[in-house]
Amino acid sequence: MVLDVWLLALGLMLVLEGLLPMVAPSRWRHLFTQMLQLHDGQIRFFGVFMVLAGLALVWWIG
């Protein structure tokens, strides 16, 4: 049961991550090159925000 939930979450993440490159590859490439120009602190802040948002969502659902 627990493995099923993890695999479902992984599959959903892969679907969401693959949508933009599939639908608009040139836009995805542009966004990716812009992201490469960010400072480490900006990327780290975004990462912390995403982790906290994910944890809040997991806590809210579970």
HTML snippet that shows the backbone in 3Dmol.js (N, CA, C, O; Angstrom):
<script src="https://3Dmol.org/build/3Dmol-min.js"></script>
<div id="view" style="width:600px;height:400px;position:relative"></div>
<script>
const pdb = `
ATOM      1  N   MET A   1       0.828  -1.197   0.000  1.00  0.00           N
ATOM      2  CA  MET A   1       0.000   0.000   0.000  1.00  0.00           C
ATOM      3  C   MET A   1       0.869   1.256   0.000  1.00  0.00           C
ATOM      4  O   MET A   1       0.631   2.170  -0.790  1.00  0.00           O
ATOM      5  N   VAL A   2       1.860   1.313   0.864  1.00  0.00           N
ATOM      6  CA  VAL A   2       2.705   2.500   0.947  1.00  0.00           C
ATOM      7  C   VAL A   2       3.514   2.664  -0.332  1.00  0.00           C
ATOM      8  O   VAL A   2       3.677   3.780  -0.825  1.00  0.00           O
ATOM      9  N   LEU A   3       4.020   1.561  -0.873  1.00  0.00           N
ATOM     10  CA  LEU A   3       4.780   1.621  -2.120  1.00  0.00           C
ATOM     11  C   LEU A   3       3.904   2.126  -3.258  1.00  0.00           C
ATOM     12  O   LEU A   3       4.371   2.877  -4.116  1.00  0.00           O
ATOM     13  N   ASP A   4       2.638   1.720  -3.271  1.00  0.00           N
ATOM     14  CA  ASP A   4       1.713   2.191  -4.304  1.00  0.00           C
ATOM     15  C   ASP A   4       1.559   3.705  -4.260  1.00  0.00           C
ATOM     16  O   ASP A   4       1.522   4.361  -5.301  1.00  0.00           O
ATOM     17  N   VAL A   5       1.469   4.254  -3.068  1.00  0.00           N
ATOM     18  CA  VAL A   5       1.317   5.704  -2.924  1.00  0.00           C
ATOM     19  C   VAL A   5       2.566   6.419  -3.417  1.00  0.00           C
ATOM     20  O   VAL A   5       2.468   7.432  -4.108  1.00  0.00           O
ATOM     21  N   TRP A   6       3.741   5.898  -3.067  1.00  0.00           N
ATOM     22  CA  TRP A   6       4.997   6.513  -3.513  1.00  0.00           C
ATOM     23  C   TRP A   6       5.129   6.452  -5.027  1.00  0.00           C
ATOM     24  O   TRP A   6       5.548   7.425  -5.654  1.00  0.00           O
ATOM     25  N   LEU A   7       4.775   5.321  -5.614  1.00  0.00           N
ATOM     26  CA  LEU A   7       4.853   5.195  -7.068  1.00  0.00           C
ATOM     27  C   LEU A   7       3.839   6.096  -7.758  1.00  0.00           C
ATOM     28  O   LEU A   7       4.128   6.661  -8.813  1.00  0.00           O
ATOM     29  N   LEU A   8       2.662   6.234  -7.176  1.00  0.00           N
ATOM     30  CA  LEU A   8       1.662   7.149  -7.715  1.00  0.00           C
ATOM     31  C   LEU A   8       2.158   8.587  -7.657  1.00  0.00           C
ATOM     32  O   LEU A   8       1.997   9.339  -8.618  1.00  0.00           O
ATOM     33  N   ALA A   9       2.756   8.972  -6.543  1.00  0.00           N
ATOM     34  CA  ALA A   9       3.297  10.326  -6.406  1.00  0.00           C
ATOM     35  C   ALA A   9       4.429  10.566  -7.396  1.00  0.00           C
ATOM     36  O   ALA A   9       4.508  11.636  -7.998  1.00  0.00           O
ATOM     37  N   LEU A  10       5.300   9.587  -7.569  1.00  0.00           N
ATOM     38  CA  LEU A  10       6.395   9.711  -8.529  1.00  0.00           C
ATOM     39  C   LEU A  10       5.861   9.836  -9.950  1.00  0.00           C
ATOM     40  O   LEU A  10       6.342  10.659 -10.728  1.00  0.00           O
ATOM     41  N   GLY A  11       4.872   9.023 -10.286  1.00  0.00           N
ATOM     42  CA  GLY A  11       4.271   9.105 -11.616  1.00  0.00           C
ATOM     43  C   GLY A  11       3.625  10.449 -11.865  1.00  0.00           C
ATOM     44  O   GLY A  11       3.772  11.013 -12.950  1.00  0.00           O
ATOM     45  N   LEU A  12       2.914  10.975 -10.883  1.00  0.00           N
ATOM     46  CA  LEU A  12       2.284  12.285 -11.029  1.00  0.00           C
ATOM     47  C   LEU A  12       3.325  13.378 -11.183  1.00  0.00           C
ATOM     48  O   LEU A  12       3.148  14.298 -11.982  1.00  0.00           O
ATOM     49  N   MET A  13       4.404  13.287 -10.430  1.00  0.00           N
ATOM     50  CA  MET A  13       5.475  14.271 -10.551  1.00  0.00           C
ATOM     51  C   MET A  13       6.086  14.235 -11.950  1.00  0.00           C
ATOM     52  O   MET A  13       6.341  15.285 -12.540  1.00  0.00           O
ATOM     53  N   LEU A  14       6.321  13.038 -12.484  1.00  0.00           N
ATOM     54  CA  LEU A  14       6.896  12.914 -13.819  1.00  0.00           C
ATOM     55  C   LEU A  14       5.959  13.473 -14.886  1.00  0.00           C
ATOM     56  O   LEU A  14       6.410  14.109 -15.839  1.00  0.00           O
ATOM     57  N   VAL A  15       4.664  13.240 -14.731  1.00  0.00           N
ATOM     58  CA  VAL A  15       3.692  13.797 -15.677  1.00  0.00           C
ATOM     59  C   VAL A  15       3.731  15.320 -15.630  1.00  0.00           C
ATOM     60  O   VAL A  15       3.796  15.968 -16.674  1.00  0.00           O
ATOM     61  N   LEU A  16       3.691  15.892 -14.440  1.00  0.00           N
ATOM     62  CA  LEU A  16       3.700  17.350 -14.310  1.00  0.00           C
ATOM     63  C   LEU A  16       5.003  17.956 -14.811  1.00  0.00           C
ATOM     64  O   LEU A  16       4.991  19.010 -15.448  1.00  0.00           O
ATOM     65  N   GLU A  17       6.129  17.301 -14.529  1.00  0.00           N
ATOM     66  CA  GLU A  17       7.423  17.806 -14.983  1.00  0.00           C
ATOM     67  C   GLU A  17       7.564  17.719 -16.499  1.00  0.00           C
ATOM     68  O   GLU A  17       8.278  18.520 -17.101  1.00  0.00           O
ATOM     69  N   GLY A  18       6.898  16.764 -17.111  1.00  0.00           N
ATOM     70  CA  GLY A  18       7.024  16.580 -18.548  1.00  0.00           C
ATOM     71  C   GLY A  18       6.053  17.382 -19.383  1.00  0.00           C
ATOM     72  O   GLY A  18       6.191  17.425 -20.606  1.00  0.00           O
ATOM     73  N   LEU A  19       5.075  18.019 -18.762  1.00  0.00           N
ATOM     74  CA  LEU A  19       4.065  18.745 -19.535  1.00  0.00           C
ATOM     75  C   LEU A  19       4.644  19.916 -20.322  1.00  0.00           C
ATOM     76  O   LEU A  19       4.389  20.029 -21.521  1.00  0.00           O
ATOM     77  N   LEU A  20       5.402  20.772 -19.690  1.00  0.00           N
ATOM     78  CA  LEU A  20       5.916  21.958 -20.379  1.00  0.00           C
ATOM     79  C   LEU A  20       6.888  21.602 -21.502  1.00  0.00           C
ATOM     80  O   LEU A  20       6.760  22.156 -22.594  1.00  0.00           O
ATOM     81  N   PRO A  21       7.854  20.702 -21.290  1.00  0.00           N
ATOM     82  CA  PRO A  21       8.721  20.343 -22.419  1.00  0.00           C
ATOM     83  C   PRO A  21       7.958  19.697 -23.577  1.00  0.00           C
ATOM     84  O   PRO A  21       8.348  19.843 -24.735  1.00  0.00           O
ATOM     85  N   MET A  22       6.880  18.988 -23.271  1.00  0.00           N
ATOM     86  CA  MET A  22       6.102  18.345 -24.318  1.00  0.00           C
ATOM     87  C   MET A  22       5.266  19.354 -25.101  1.00  0.00           C
ATOM     88  O   MET A  22       5.202  19.295 -26.329  1.00  0.00           O
ATOM     89  N   VAL A  23       4.629  20.277 -24.388  1.00  0.00           N
ATOM     90  CA  VAL A  23       3.705  21.216 -25.018  1.00  0.00           C
ATOM     91  C   VAL A  23       4.436  22.389 -25.664  1.00  0.00           C
ATOM     92  O   VAL A  23       4.090  22.801 -26.771  1.00  0.00           O
ATOM     93  N   ALA A  24       5.437  22.924 -24.986  1.00  0.00           N
ATOM     94  CA  ALA A  24       6.135  24.118 -25.483  1.00  0.00           C
ATOM     95  C   ALA A  24       7.638  23.978 -25.258  1.00  0.00           C
ATOM     96  O   ALA A  24       8.176  24.585 -24.332  1.00  0.00           O
ATOM     97  N   PRO A  25       8.324  23.191 -26.083  1.00  0.00           N
ATOM     98  CA  PRO A  25       9.751  22.964 -25.848  1.00  0.00           C
ATOM     99  C   PRO A  25      10.601  24.224 -25.954  1.00  0.00           C
ATOM    100  O   PRO A  25      11.571  24.373 -25.210  1.00  0.00           O
ATOM    101  N   SER A  26      10.259  25.128 -26.856  1.00  0.00           N
ATOM    102  CA  SER A  26      11.064  26.356 -26.968  1.00  0.00           C
ATOM    103  C   SER A  26      10.883  27.240 -25.738  1.00  0.00           C
ATOM    104  O   SER A  26      11.845  27.853 -25.277  1.00  0.00           O
ATOM    105  N   ARG A  27       9.676  27.315 -25.203  1.00  0.00           N
ATOM    106  CA  ARG A  27       9.421  28.083 -23.977  1.00  0.00           C
ATOM    107  C   ARG A  27      10.153  27.450 -22.792  1.00  0.00           C
ATOM    108  O   ARG A  27      10.713  28.154 -21.951  1.00  0.00           O
ATOM    109  N   TRP A  28      10.141  26.116 -22.735  1.00  0.00           N
ATOM    110  CA  TRP A  28      10.833  25.411 -21.666  1.00  0.00           C
ATOM    111  C   TRP A  28      12.330  25.693 -21.727  1.00  0.00           C
ATOM    112  O   TRP A  28      12.961  25.935 -20.699  1.00  0.00           O
ATOM    113  N   ARG A  29      12.896  25.661 -22.926  1.00  0.00           N
ATOM    114  CA  ARG A  29      14.326  25.937 -23.096  1.00  0.00           C
ATOM    115  C   ARG A  29      14.645  27.364 -22.655  1.00  0.00           C
ATOM    116  O   ARG A  29      15.665  27.602 -22.008  1.00  0.00           O
ATOM    117  N   HIS A  30      13.773  28.314 -23.004  1.00  0.00           N
ATOM    118  CA  HIS A  30      13.973  29.715 -22.610  1.00  0.00           C
ATOM    119  C   HIS A  30      13.933  29.853 -21.084  1.00  0.00           C
ATOM    120  O   HIS A  30      14.792  30.513 -20.499  1.00  0.00           O
ATOM    121  N   LEU A  31      12.941  29.235 -20.442  1.00  0.00           N
ATOM    122  CA  LEU A  31      12.847  29.290 -18.982  1.00  0.00           C
ATOM    123  C   LEU A  31      14.059  28.637 -18.323  1.00  0.00           C
ATOM    124  O   LEU A  31      14.553  29.116 -17.302  1.00  0.00           O
ATOM    125  N   PHE A  32      14.533  27.543 -18.915  1.00  0.00           N
ATOM    126  CA  PHE A  32      15.690  26.846 -18.356  1.00  0.00           C
ATOM    127  C   PHE A  32      16.943  27.707 -18.444  1.00  0.00           C
ATOM    128  O   PHE A  32      17.727  27.746 -17.495  1.00  0.00           O
ATOM    129  N   THR A  33      17.148  28.395 -19.560  1.00  0.00           N
ATOM    130  CA  THR A  33      18.322  29.268 -19.680  1.00  0.00           C
ATOM    131  C   THR A  33      18.222  30.457 -18.730  1.00  0.00           C
ATOM    132  O   THR A  33      19.238  30.924 -18.216  1.00  0.00           O
ATOM    133  N   GLN A  34      17.010  30.950 -18.494  1.00  0.00           N
ATOM    134  CA  GLN A  34      16.841  32.027 -17.512  1.00  0.00           C
ATOM    135  C   GLN A  34      17.176  31.528 -16.107  1.00  0.00           C
ATOM    136  O   GLN A  34      17.771  32.249 -15.306  1.00  0.00           O
ATOM    137  N   MET A  35      16.788  30.293 -15.820  1.00  0.00           N
ATOM    138  CA  MET A  35      17.064  29.738 -14.502  1.00  0.00           C
ATOM    139  C   MET A  35      18.565  29.572 -14.272  1.00  0.00           C
ATOM    140  O   MET A  35      19.042  29.709 -13.146  1.00  0.00           O
ATOM    141  N   LEU A  36      19.302  29.280 -15.331  1.00  0.00           N
ATOM    142  CA  LEU A  36      20.753  29.134 -15.202  1.00  0.00           C
ATOM    143  C   LEU A  36      21.433  30.437 -14.804  1.00  0.00           C
ATOM    144  O   LEU A  36      22.549  30.416 -14.284  1.00  0.00           O
ATOM    145  N   GLN A  37      20.783  31.562 -15.040  1.00  0.00           N
ATOM    146  CA  GLN A  37      21.364  32.862 -14.728  1.00  0.00           C
ATOM    147  C   GLN A  37      21.063  33.320 -13.302  1.00  0.00           C
ATOM    148  O   GLN A  37      21.581  34.347 -12.863  1.00  0.00           O
ATOM    149  N   LEU A  38      20.237  32.577 -12.580  1.00  0.00           N
ATOM    150  CA  LEU A  38      19.910  32.948 -11.206  1.00  0.00           C
ATOM    151  C   LEU A  38      21.095  32.676 -10.285  1.00  0.00           C
ATOM    152  O   LEU A  38      21.913  31.794 -10.545  1.00  0.00           O
ATOM    153  N   HIS A  39      21.171  33.443  -9.213  1.00  0.00           N
ATOM    154  CA  HIS A  39      22.203  33.227  -8.196  1.00  0.00           C
ATOM    155  C   HIS A  39      21.831  32.012  -7.346  1.00  0.00           C
ATOM    156  O   HIS A  39      20.668  31.612  -7.296  1.00  0.00           O
ATOM    157  N   ASP A  40      22.818  31.436  -6.688  1.00  0.00           N
ATOM    158  CA  ASP A  40      22.590  30.258  -5.854  1.00  0.00           C
ATOM    159  C   ASP A  40      21.543  30.521  -4.775  1.00  0.00           C
ATOM    160  O   ASP A  40      20.704  29.662  -4.503  1.00  0.00           O
ATOM    161  N   GLY A  41      21.586  31.689  -4.168  1.00  0.00           N
ATOM    162  CA  GLY A  41      20.625  32.023  -3.119  1.00  0.00           C
ATOM    163  C   GLY A  41      19.197  32.054  -3.633  1.00  0.00           C
ATOM    164  O   GLY A  41      18.276  31.629  -2.935  1.00  0.00           O
ATOM    165  N   GLN A  42      19.005  32.553  -4.842  1.00  0.00           N
ATOM    166  CA  GLN A  42      17.667  32.593  -5.430  1.00  0.00           C
ATOM    167  C   GLN A  42      17.149  31.182  -5.703  1.00  0.00           C
ATOM    168  O   GLN A  42      15.984  30.879  -5.444  1.00  0.00           O
ATOM    169  N   ILE A  43      18.015  30.335  -6.221  1.00  0.00           N
ATOM    170  CA  ILE A  43      17.619  28.953  -6.493  1.00  0.00           C
ATOM    171  C   ILE A  43      17.336  28.219  -5.187  1.00  0.00           C
ATOM    172  O   ILE A  43      16.382  27.447  -5.095  1.00  0.00           O
ATOM    173  N   ARG A  44      18.172  28.464  -4.178  1.00  0.00           N
ATOM    174  CA  ARG A  44      17.977  27.826  -2.874  1.00  0.00           C
ATOM    175  C   ARG A  44      16.654  28.274  -2.249  1.00  0.00           C
ATOM    176  O   ARG A  44      15.930  27.452  -1.688  1.00  0.00           O
ATOM    177  N   PHE A  45      16.331  29.567  -2.340  1.00  0.00           N
ATOM    178  CA  PHE A  45      15.064  30.073  -1.805  1.00  0.00           C
ATOM    179  C   PHE A  45      13.887  29.392  -2.496  1.00  0.00           C
ATOM    180  O   PHE A  45      12.928  28.983  -1.842  1.00  0.00           O
ATOM    181  N   PHE A  46      13.963  29.273  -3.816  1.00  0.00           N
ATOM    182  CA  PHE A  46      12.900  28.605  -4.564  1.00  0.00           C
ATOM    183  C   PHE A  46      12.770  27.144  -4.129  1.00  0.00           C
ATOM    184  O   PHE A  46      11.660  26.635  -3.975  1.00  0.00           O
ATOM    185  N   GLY A  47      13.914  26.468  -3.931  1.00  0.00           N
ATOM    186  CA  GLY A  47      13.892  25.082  -3.477  1.00  0.00           C
ATOM    187  C   GLY A  47      13.269  24.934  -2.100  1.00  0.00           C
ATOM    188  O   GLY A  47      12.465  24.030  -1.873  1.00  0.00           O
ATOM    189  N   VAL A  48      13.636  25.820  -1.179  1.00  0.00           N
ATOM    190  CA  VAL A  48      13.062  25.779   0.170  1.00  0.00           C
ATOM    191  C   VAL A  48      11.561  26.020   0.107  1.00  0.00           C
ATOM    192  O   VAL A  48      10.793  25.339   0.786  1.00  0.00           O
ATOM    193  N   PHE A  49      11.139  26.984  -0.705  1.00  0.00           N
ATOM    194  CA  PHE A  49       9.711  27.271  -0.845  1.00  0.00           C
ATOM    195  C   PHE A  49       8.963  26.052  -1.377  1.00  0.00           C
ATOM    196  O   PHE A  49       7.887  25.721  -0.880  1.00  0.00           O
ATOM    197  N   MET A  50       9.522  25.384  -2.382  1.00  0.00           N
ATOM    198  CA  MET A  50       8.859  24.219  -2.967  1.00  0.00           C
ATOM    199  C   MET A  50       8.780  23.064  -1.966  1.00  0.00           C
ATOM    200  O   MET A  50       7.764  22.373  -1.895  1.00  0.00           O
ATOM    201  N   VAL A  51       9.845  22.855  -1.198  1.00  0.00           N
ATOM    202  CA  VAL A  51       9.830  21.798  -0.187  1.00  0.00           C
ATOM    203  C   VAL A  51       8.774  22.095   0.870  1.00  0.00           C
ATOM    204  O   VAL A  51       8.012  21.206   1.248  1.00  0.00           O
ATOM    205  N   LEU A  52       8.722  23.331   1.349  1.00  0.00           N
ATOM    206  CA  LEU A  52       7.728  23.694   2.367  1.00  0.00           C
ATOM    207  C   LEU A  52       6.308  23.599   1.825  1.00  0.00           C
ATOM    208  O   LEU A  52       5.405  23.144   2.528  1.00  0.00           O
ATOM    209  N   ALA A  53       6.105  24.022   0.588  1.00  0.00           N
ATOM    210  CA  ALA A  53       4.777  23.912  -0.022  1.00  0.00           C
ATOM    211  C   ALA A  53       4.380  22.446  -0.173  1.00  0.00           C
ATOM    212  O   ALA A  53       3.229  22.085   0.075  1.00  0.00           O
ATOM    213  N   GLY A  54       5.321  21.605  -0.575  1.00  0.00           N
ATOM    214  CA  GLY A  54       5.035  20.177  -0.697  1.00  0.00           C
ATOM    215  C   GLY A  54       4.725  19.533   0.639  1.00  0.00           C
ATOM    216  O   GLY A  54       3.799  18.730   0.747  1.00  0.00           O
ATOM    217  N   LEU A  55       5.495  19.883   1.657  1.00  0.00           N
ATOM    218  CA  LEU A  55       5.232  19.344   2.992  1.00  0.00           C
ATOM    219  C   LEU A  55       3.882  19.805   3.525  1.00  0.00           C
ATOM    220  O   LEU A  55       3.161  19.026   4.149  1.00  0.00           O
ATOM    221  N   ALA A  56       3.542  21.061   3.284  1.00  0.00           N
ATOM    222  CA  ALA A  56       2.238  21.568   3.722  1.00  0.00           C
ATOM    223  C   ALA A  56       1.108  20.824   3.016  1.00  0.00           C
ATOM    224  O   ALA A  56       0.095  20.499   3.635  1.00  0.00           O
ATOM    225  N   LEU A  57       1.277  20.558   1.742  1.00  0.00           N
ATOM    226  CA  LEU A  57       0.253  19.828   0.991  1.00  0.00           C
ATOM    227  C   LEU A  57       0.119  18.391   1.498  1.00  0.00           C
ATOM    228  O   LEU A  57      -0.993  17.890   1.662  1.00  0.00           O
ATOM    229  N   VAL A  58       1.245  17.733   1.742  1.00  0.00           N
ATOM    230  CA  VAL A  58       1.208  16.370   2.274  1.00  0.00           C
ATOM    231  C   VAL A  58       0.564  16.357   3.653  1.00  0.00           C
ATOM    232  O   VAL A  58      -0.240  15.475   3.952  1.00  0.00           O
ATOM    233  N   TRP A  59       0.908  17.324   4.493  1.00  0.00           N
ATOM    234  CA  TRP A  59       0.320  17.406   5.835  1.00  0.00           C
ATOM    235  C   TRP A  59      -1.184  17.654   5.754  1.00  0.00           C
ATOM    236  O   TRP A  59      -1.954  17.060   6.509  1.00  0.00           O
ATOM    237  N   TRP A  60      -1.604  18.533   4.836  1.00  0.00           N
ATOM    238  CA  TRP A  60      -3.016  18.887   4.694  1.00  0.00           C
ATOM    239  C   TRP A  60      -3.822  17.693   4.194  1.00  0.00           C
ATOM    240  O   TRP A  60      -4.932  17.455   4.670  1.00  0.00           O
ATOM    241  N   ILE A  61      -3.280  16.945   3.247  1.00  0.00           N
ATOM    242  CA  ILE A  61      -3.998  15.795   2.693  1.00  0.00           C
ATOM    243  C   ILE A  61      -3.980  14.620   3.664  1.00  0.00           C
ATOM    244  O   ILE A  61      -4.983  13.929   3.846  1.00  0.00           O
ATOM    245  N   GLY A  62      -2.816  14.408   4.284  1.00  0.00           N
ATOM    246  CA  GLY A  62      -2.667  13.231   5.155  1.00  0.00           C
ATOM    247  C   GLY A  62      -3.189  13.488   6.517  1.00  0.00           C
ATOM    248  O   GLY A  62      -3.142  12.605   7.373  1.00  0.00           O
TER     249      GLY A  62
END
`;
const viewer = $3Dmol.createViewer("view");
viewer.addModel(pdb, "pdb");
viewer.setStyle({}, {cartoon: {color: "spectrum"}});
viewer.zoomTo();
viewer.render();
</script>
